[in-house]
Amino acid sequence: MARYDFECAPCAYYTEIIQPMDAPSLLKCPVCEQRTLQKVFISPPHAFVRGETKTIQQLAERNYRDMGFYEKSDRAAKDNKSGMTDEHKEKRKLHQKITSMTPEQKVKWIKSGE
């Protein structure tokens, strides 16, 4: 059973109904009494995949789960290394300095450059 969104075009009635996947997609609207209540896909039905991995994300999660402690710690250390140049580091320090200033200090810094 899945939860589907249904909408009636003539009267703009909207509701969510839980029904089997093979149920009819055109139902009778409780407001206008016509058979115009139809399935719309505002949010797609959720499905869970079990068994054999099918996507790259599932393969990556399985590989990471199967790694040993030292492999995971090496990977974390490698990921934490920043590839920033000295210029980027200086810009970052300056930005941190400016964002930590009070408004009065910012005005003084803009006027004097210090």
C-alpha positions in Angstrom: 0.0 0.0 0.0 1.2 3.5 -0.9 0.1 7.0 -0.1 -1.0 9.0 -3.1 -2.1 12.6 -3.7 -5.4 13.0 -5.4 -6.8 16.3 -6.9 -10.1 17.2 -8.5 -9.4 19.7 -11.4 -12.9 21.3 -11.6 -13.3 22.1 -7.9 -9.6 22.1 -6.7 -10.3 19.5 -4.0 -7.1 17.9 -2.7 -6.6 14.8 -0.5 -4.2 12.0 0.3 -5.4 8.4 0.0 -3.7 5.1 0.9 -4.4 2.4 -1.7 -2.7 -0.5 -3.5 -0.5 0.3 -6.5 -2.9 -1.4 -8.9 -6.0 0.5 -7.7 -7.7 2.8 -10.2 -6.3 6.3 -10.5 -9.7 8.0 -11.3 -12.1 8.3 -8.4 -15.4 10.1 -7.5 -14.8 13.5 -5.9 -16.7 13.9 -2.5 -17.2 17.6 -3.1 -18.5 17.9 -6.7 -19.7 14.3 -7.0 -18.0 13.7 -10.4 -15.5 11.1 -11.3 -12.7 13.7 -11.7 -10.6 12.9 -8.6 -7.3 11.7 -10.2 -3.8 10.8 -9.0 -1.2 13.5 -9.1 2.4 13.0 -8.2 3.3 16.0 -5.9 5.6 13.9 -3.8 6.5 10.5 -5.3 5.7 7.3 -3.4 8.6 6.0 -1.2 10.2 2.7 -2.0 12.9 0.8 -0.2 15.4 -1.3 -2.1 16.6 -4.4 -0.3 18.9 -7.1 -1.5 21.4 -6.5 -4.3 22.9 -3.0 -4.5 21.8 -1.1 -7.6 23.1 2.5 -7.3 26.6 4.0 -6.9 25.5 5.4 -3.5 24.5 2.0 -2.2 27.8 0.5 -3.4 29.8 3.4 -1.7 27.9 2.9 1.6 28.5 -0.9 1.4 32.2 -0.4 0.7 32.6 2.2 3.5 30.7 -0.1 6.0 33.1 -3.0 5.1 36.3 -0.9 5.6 38.4 -1.6 8.7 39.2 0.9 11.4 42.6 1.9 10.0 41.2 2.4 6.5 38.5 4.6 7.8 40.9 6.7 9.9 43.3 7.1 6.9 40.4 8.2 4.7 39.2 10.7 7.3 42.8 12.1 7.7 43.1 12.4 3.9 39.7 14.1 3.6 40.6 16.6 6.3 43.7 17.8 4.6 43.0 21.1 3.0 44.3 21.9 -0.4 44.3 25.6 0.3 47.1 27.8 -0.8 48.7 30.5 1.4 46.7 33.1 -0.4 43.4 31.3 0.4 44.5 31.0 4.1 45.3 34.7 4.3 41.9 35.6 2.8 40.2 33.3 5.2 42.0 34.9 8.2 41.0 38.4 7.0 37.4 37.3 6.5 37.3 35.8 10.0 38.8 39.0 11.5 36.2 41.1 9.7 33.3 39.0 10.7 34.4 39.0 14.4 34.5 42.9 14.5 31.8 45.0 16.0 30.0 47.5 13.7 32.1 50.4 15.1 35.4 48.5 14.5 34.3 47.7 10.9 33.7 51.5 10.3 37.1 52.3 11.7 38.7 49.5 9.7 37.1 50.7 6.4 38.2 54.3 7.1 41.7 53.7 8.2 42.5 50.3 6.7 43.6 48.8 9.9 
